[in-house]
């Protein structure tokens, strides 16, 4: 009887000490680069999915926004750490990720990034499929440049166009936007049907930044049309794509429509072709990695990769205007994202 009582007491004592450990709140600090739709929607999808994946966990989720300013993102990282190291640091988009990855005081903190177009050029890994030397992991949301060019080349080859199309690579000098253009330019010589011309504007942070960049790129495109006879343009990833009435304004001033865009909304507004990972998919995929990290796995045990789900969209009206027929295979892939 005495042994039984001692056993029961031991179990109760173990439970008393074990219960607080298992019920320990998990602190997840999220840094958004800027308050633009792709960032905030990705965060919302991530938080929602993480709550589903960890239904019994007490999640203390903090959300910060750097307003598009890298220095502000760095200050936020320091502020988060000053309160004690979080169980997981999440950075959304390139500038927030630079701040988290580049902070000496954040070394060792499990870190997850999302919506970073080129983690290789950012120095996080040497190549896709590799693990980072730091305790960080994540996925690029941008399709490989060669795959995008192959898709566009397939469209052009299906047309009766006899001359190469001169495409203005529209971008700001925001890191992901520049990186996207550099990747396209590196492959240009492999595609006889396209000639690229870079059309850029300075990255502008703050509340008015998007519209300032829109005005800057409209002026730059007008100059390119006059000098280079640009036939169309390619909208690279980055904040510029989120500018209000961008496609509409460019068309009004130049009569140009985009041939490719990394945004479904832009295809709906007039781009011929678009391939993009939607925010819900990015957020849900990130949450799967976050669950593993919060369950004790090292972040850098997971290789840095690209997301594996993309949405394809085409615009039939633009295809007619450009005299580029859309093959049935593209229409089939686009499913519910065929616009006119």
C-alpha positions in Angstrom: 0.0 0.0 0.0 2.8 2.3 0.9 4.6 1.6 -2.4 1.3 2.3 -4.3 0.9 5.6 -2.5 4.5 6.6 -3.3 4.0 5.6 -7.0 0.9 7.8 -7.2 2.7 10.7 -5.6 5.6 10.3 -8.0 3.1 10.4 -11.0 1.4 13.5 -9.6 4.8 15.3 -9.0 5.9 14.4 -12.6 2.6 15.8 -13.9 2.9 19.0 -11.9 6.4 19.6 -13.3 5.6 18.4 -16.8 2.3 20.2 -17.4 3.7 23.8 -17.5 6.4 22.7 -19.9 3.9 21.2 -22.4 1.7 24.2 -22.0 4.5 26.7 -22.6 3.2 29.5 -25.0 5.0 29.5 -28.3 6.2 33.0 -29.3 6.1 33.6 -33.0 7.4 37.0 -34.2 6.4 38.0 -37.8 8.1 40.9 -39.6 6.4 42.1 -42.7 8.5 44.1 -45.1 5.6 46.4 -46.1 1.8 46.6 -46.0 1.2 45.4 -49.5 -1.3 42.7 -50.4 1.1 39.9 -51.2 2.8 40.4 -47.9 -0.3 40.8 -45.6 -2.2 38.0 -47.4 0.7 35.6 -47.0 0.9 36.4 -43.3 -2.9 35.9 -42.8 -2.8 32.5 -44.6 0.3 31.5 -42.6 -1.3 32.4 -39.2 -4.5 30.7 -40.1 -2.9 27.5 -41.2 -0.5 27.4 -38.3 -3.4 27.6 -35.9 -5.0 24.6 -37.6 -1.7 22.6 -37.6 -1.1 23.2 -33.9 -4.6 23.2 -32.4 -3.4 22.4 -28.9 -0.6 24.9 -28.8 -0.8 28.4 -27.2 0.5 30.6 -29.9 1.5 34.1 -29.0 1.9 35.7 -32.5 3.3 39.2 -32.8 3.2 41.1 -36.1 5.4 44.0 -37.0 5.6 46.0 -40.3 8.8 47.7 -41.5 6.9 50.0 -43.9 9.2 49.0 -46.7 12.3 50.4 -44.9 15.2 48.0 -44.3 16.6 50.1 -41.4 13.2 49.8 -39.7 13.2 46.1 -40.2 16.6 45.9 -38.5 15.3 48.0 -35.6 12.3 45.6 -35.3 14.6 42.6 -35.1 16.5 44.2 -32.2 13.2 45.1 -30.5 11.9 41.6 -30.7 15.1 40.1 -29.3 15.3 42.7 -26.5 12.0 41.1 -25.2 13.6 37.7 -25.2 14.3 35.3 -28.1 11.2 34.1 -29.8 10.6 30.4 -30.6 10.3 31.3 -34.3 11.2 34.5 -36.2 9.3 34.8 -39.5 10.3 37.3 -42.2 8.0 38.1 -45.1 9.6 39.5 -48.3 13.2 40.4 -49.0 14.0 43.5 -46.8 12.6 41.9 -43.7 14.5 38.7 -44.5 17.7 40.6 -44.9 17.2 42.2 -41.5 16.6 38.9 -39.8 19.2 36.9 -41.6 21.8 39.7 -41.3 21.4 40.4 -37.6 24.3 39.1 -35.5 22.0 39.0 -32.4 19.5 36.8 -34.3 22.0 34.1 -35.0 20.7 30.8 -33.7 17.1 31.9 -33.5 15.0 29.6 -35.7 14.0 31.7 -38.7 11.6 31.1 -41.6 11.3 33.3 -44.6 8.5 33.6 -47.2 8.0 35.6 -50.5 11.7 36.0 -51.1 12.3 35.6 -54.9 16.0 34.7 -54.8 17.4 33.4 -51.5 20.5 32.3 -53.4 21.5 35.8 -54.4 20.6 36.9 -50.9 23.3 34.6 -49.7 21.0 32.4 -47.6 22.1 29.3 -49.5 24.6 28.5 -52.3 21.9 26.8 -54.4 18.3 25.7 -54.3 17.9 22.3 -52.6 20.7 23.1 -50.1 20.5 23.8 -46.4 21.6 27.1 -45.0 24.6 27.3 -42.7 22.5 29.6 -40.5 19.4 28.4 -38.6 17.0 29.6 -41.4 14.8 28.0 -44.0 12.1 29.0 -46.4 10.9 28.9 -50.0 11.1 31.2 -53.0 7.6 32.0 -54.4 9.0 32.8 -57.9 9.2 30.3 -60.7 12.6 29.7 -62.3 13.4 32.3 -65.0 14.1 29.6 -67.6 10.7 28.0 -67.1 9.0 31.4 -67.5 10.9 32.1 -70.7 10.1 28.6 -72.1 6.4 29.3 -71.5 6.6 32.7 -73.2 8.7 31.3 -76.1 6.0 28.6 -76.6 3.4 31.3 -77.1 5.5 33.4 -79.5 6.4 30.3 -81.6 2.7 29.6 -82.0 2.2 33.0 -83.5 3.0 34.2 -87.1 5.3 37.0 -85.9 8.4 37.1 -88.0 10.5 39.5 -86.0 11.7 39.2 -82.4 9.5 41.0 -79.8 11.3 43.8 -78.0 10.3 43.5 -74.3 10.8 46.2 -71.7 11.9 44.6 -68.5 10.0 46.9 -66.1 11.3 46.9 -62.6 12.4 49.0 -59.6 15.8 48.7 -57.9 14.1 46.8 -55.1 16.2 43.6 -54.5 13.8 41.0 -55.8 12.8 43.0 -58.8 16.4 43.6 -59.8 17.3 40.0 -59.3 14.4 38.8 -61.5 15.6 41.0 -64.3 19.2 39.9 -64.0 18.0 36.3 -64.2 16.1 37.0 -67.4 18.9 38.9 -69.0 21.3 36.1 -68.3 19.1 33.8 -70.4 18.3 36.2 -73.3 20.8 34.8 -75.7 19.0 31.4 -75.6 15.8 32.8 -77.0 15.8 34.2 -80.6 12.2 35.4 -80.4 12.9 38.1 -77.7 15.0 41.2 -77.3 15.1 42.7 -73.8 15.4 46.3 -72.9 15.7 47.2 -69.2 13.2 49.9 -68.0 13.8 50.9 -64.4 12.8 53.3 -61.7 14.2 53.9 -58.2 12.6 52.0 -55.3 10.7 54.4 -53.0 9.7 53.4 -49.5 6.9 54.8 -47.4 3.2 55.4 -47.9 3.5 57.2 -51.2 6.2 54.9 -52.6 4.1 52.7 -54.8 2.5 55.6 -56.7 5.9 57.4 -57.0 7.4 54.3 -58.5 4.4 53.9 -60.9 4.9 57.5 -62.1 8.6 56.8 -62.5 8.2 53.7 -64.5 5.6 55.3 -66.8 8.0 58.1 -67.6 10.8 55.6 -68.2 8.6 53.5 -70.5 7.6 56.5 -72.5 11.2 57.3 -73.1 11.9 53.6 -74.1 9.0 53.6 -76.5 10.4 56.7 -78.2 14.0 55.4 -78.3 13.8 51.7 -78.7 10.4 51.0 -80.1 9.4 48.7 -77.3 6.6 46.4 -78.3 5.5 45.3 -74.9 6.8 44.9 -71.3 7.4 42.3 -68.6 6.4 43.1 -65.0 8.9 41.6 -62.6 8.2 40.6 -59.1 8.5 43.3 -56.3 6.5 46.1 -54.7 6.1 48.0 -58.0 3.5 45.5 -59.2 1.3 46.5 -56.2 1.0 50.1 -57.4 -2.5 51.4 -57.9 -3.8 51.3 -61.5 -0.3 50.4 -62.9 -1.4 48.6 -66.0 -4.1 51.1 -66.7 -1.8 54.1 -66.4 0.9 52.6 -68.5 -1.6 51.8 -71.3 -3.1 55.3 -71.1 0.3 56.9 -71.5 2.0 54.4 -73.9 -0.6 52.1 -75.4 1.5 49.1 -74.2 0.1 46.0 -72.6 2.3 43.6 -70.5 3.3 40.3 -72.2 4.2 38.7 -68.8 3.4 39.4 -65.2 4.0 37.6 -61.9 0.6 38.5 -60.7 -2.8 37.0 -61.5 -4.5 40.4 -61.0 -2.2 41.9 -63.6 -3.3 39.3 -66.2 -6.9 40.1 -65.3 -6.0 43.8 -66.0 -4.4 43.0 -69.4 -1.1 41.0 -69.2 -0.9 38.2 -71.8 0.5 35.6 -69.5 1.2 35.2 -65.8 2.6 32.5 -63.6 2.6 33.0 -59.8 2.4 31.3 -56.5 -0.7 32.6 -54.8 -0.5 34.0 -51.2 -2.7 31.3 -49.7 -0.4 28.6 -51.0 2.8 30.4 -49.9 1.4 30.9 -46.4 0.1 27.4 -46.0 3.4 25.9 -47.2 5.3 28.2 -44.7 3.1 27.0 -41.9 4.1 23.4 -42.5 7.7 24.3 -42.0 6.9 26.4 -39.0 5.1 23.5 -37.4 8.2 21.3 -37.7 10.4 24.0 -36.2 8.1 24.7 -33.3 8.0 20.9 -32.7 11.8 21.0 -32.2 13.3 20.5 -35.6 16.2 22.8 -36.6 15.2 25.3 -39.2 18.2 24.5 -41.4 17.4 20.8 -41.4 15.0 21.8 -44.2 16.5 22.7 -47.6 15.7 26.0 -49.1 13.5 25.3 -52.2 10.8 26.9 -54.4 7.1 26.5 -53.7 5.7 23.6 -55.7 2.3 25.1 -56.6 1.8 27.8 -59.2 -1.2 29.4 -60.9 -1.1 30.1 -64.6 -3.3 32.8 -66.2 -3.8 34.1 -69.7 -5.7 37.0 -71.2 -7.5 36.2 -74.5 -8.2 39.9 -75.4 -4.5 40.8 -75.1 -3.5 37.7 -77.2 -5.8 39.0 -80.0 -4.3 42.5 -79.8 -0.8 41.1 -79.9 -1.6 38.6 -82.7 -0.4 35.8 -80.5 -2.7 32.8 -80.4 -3.0 30.9 -77.1 -2.4 27.2 -77.5 -5.1 24.9 -76.1 -2.5 23.4 -73.7 -2.1 26.8 -72.0 -5.8 27.3 -71.8 -6.1 24.0 -70.1 -3.4 24.8 -67.6 -5.0 28.1 -66.8 -8.4 26.5 -65.9 -10.3 29.2 -64.1 -7.8 32.0 -64.9 -8.6 32.8 -68.5 -9.5 36.4 -68.8 -10.7 38.7 -71.6 
